[in-house]
Amino acid sequence: MTEHPTSAPPSARRPGARTAGWPRGGETGAVTAEYAVLLPVIAFVLVSVLLAGAAAVQQVRGQDAAASAARILARGDDEAAARDAVARMAGDDASLSHTVEGGWVTVEVVQPGPGPLAWAGALTLTAHATAPDQGPGTPAAGPEDRS
């Protein structure tokens, strides 16, 4: 019976034998390289999904602010009240513009996109709303409001 030194790896004791834990050939570090490529891609996709969700929420807030401002202006209230409502609902960065034409009040609220999209100027969100003009002296107002 031949004795092998105990300091030799198991494969040296039995020629051709492999052990489960030993790396094979050139595969050393392959999994690490795959994760090094995959993790930034996963992070980018996750951040993109979160930014898209934040932009959708902000767009809904802008639309609600535009509808509220249109109702305020259609009642005949002053523009300052509409601007306050837009600032409360859509944020201080939102801007308001409106027109009154043909018995209708049309409002536009413009605001920058959320987070890095705003910093880069890559996304501007716009919301529109229209309401019938019901201020004093308009046909939509009741007979007691007509001048």
N, C-alpha and C positions, 0 to 999 in steps of 0.2 A: 504494500500500500504506500502510495506516495504522499508525503506531507507537503502542503503548501504553506508558505509563511502567512501568518494571520494579518499582516499589514497590507497584503495585496487585496485589490477590490474583488468582490464576489465573482465577476466575470472572468478573472484570471485564474480562479480556482477551478472553474469548469469552462473550458473553451466553448464559445458559441452561446453560452447562457446569458440572458439579460435579466436585469432586475426592473421592477415596475417603476421605481422612483428615479431612475437615471435618464437624463435627456438623450435623445437620439439624434445623431448626425448634426445637421445645421439648423435644427428647430429651436435652439436655445434663444429665448427672448422673443419669439414670434408672437406670442399672445400679448406681451407687453407692447409691442409695436402696433398691433391691431387696436388695442385699447387707447393708445396714444393718438391714433387717428380718429377713432370713433367718439371719444368723449367730447372733443370740441364740437363735433357735428351735432351730437345730442344736446349740448348746451345751447348752441345756436338755434336749433329748432324749438327748444323750450322757451328761450327768450322771445323768439318770434311769435309764438303762440300767445304768450303773456302780453306782449305789446299789442297784438291784434285784438285781444280781449279788452284791454284797457282803452284802445281807440274806439271800440264798439260801445263801451259804456259811456265814454265821453261824448260820442255822437248822439246817443239817446238823451243825455243831459242837455246838450245843445238844442236838440229838437224840442224838448219840453220847455226850455227857456224861451225859444222862439215862439212857441204857441202861447205861452203865458204873456209874453210881451205884446203879441198881436191882440190878445183879449184886452189887456190893459189900455193899449192905444185906441182900440176900437170903441171902448166905453167913453173915450174922451179925456182920459187922465193924461197928465203931463208925461213928457219923455223921460224925466228923471225917475219917475216911479218904474217905468219899463226898464231903464238901465239898471236900477237897483235889483229888480227881479232877475235880470239876466246875470248880473254879477253873483247873486246868491246861488242861482241854479247851475250856471255853467262855469263859474270861476271869474276871477278878476281879469284874466287875460282875454276874455271874450269881448268882442266888439259888436255893437248893435247899429243897424241902419234900417230905415223904414221909409215907405212911400204910401201916400193915400191917393188912390186913383179910381174913379168910376164907382165910388161907394164901397171900396175894399181897402183894407189896411194890410200891406204886405211887409213882413219883417224878415230880415236876414241877420243871423248870428254867425260870426266867424271866430274860430278859436284855433290855436295851435294844437297839434297832436300831443299825445302824452310822452313824458320822459325823453329819451334820447331822440325820438322822432321830432320833438319840438326844438331841441337844442340844435339839431342839424338843419332844421327848416324843411324837413323831408315830407311833412304831412300837415295840411291845413284842413280842418273840418268845417263844413258849412251847413247850416240848417235854415230852412225857409218855413214860414207859416203865414197863412192868410186868414183874415177874419172880416166879416161884414162890418162896415163903419156904422156904429150906433151912437155916435156922439150927438150932442144937441144940434138941431137944425138939419139932420139927415132924414131921408124918408124911412130908414129902418128904425129910427127912434119912435117912441110912442107919441101920440098927439099932444101930450102935456109937455114934451121936450122940444117941440118945434117952435122956432122963433118967428 
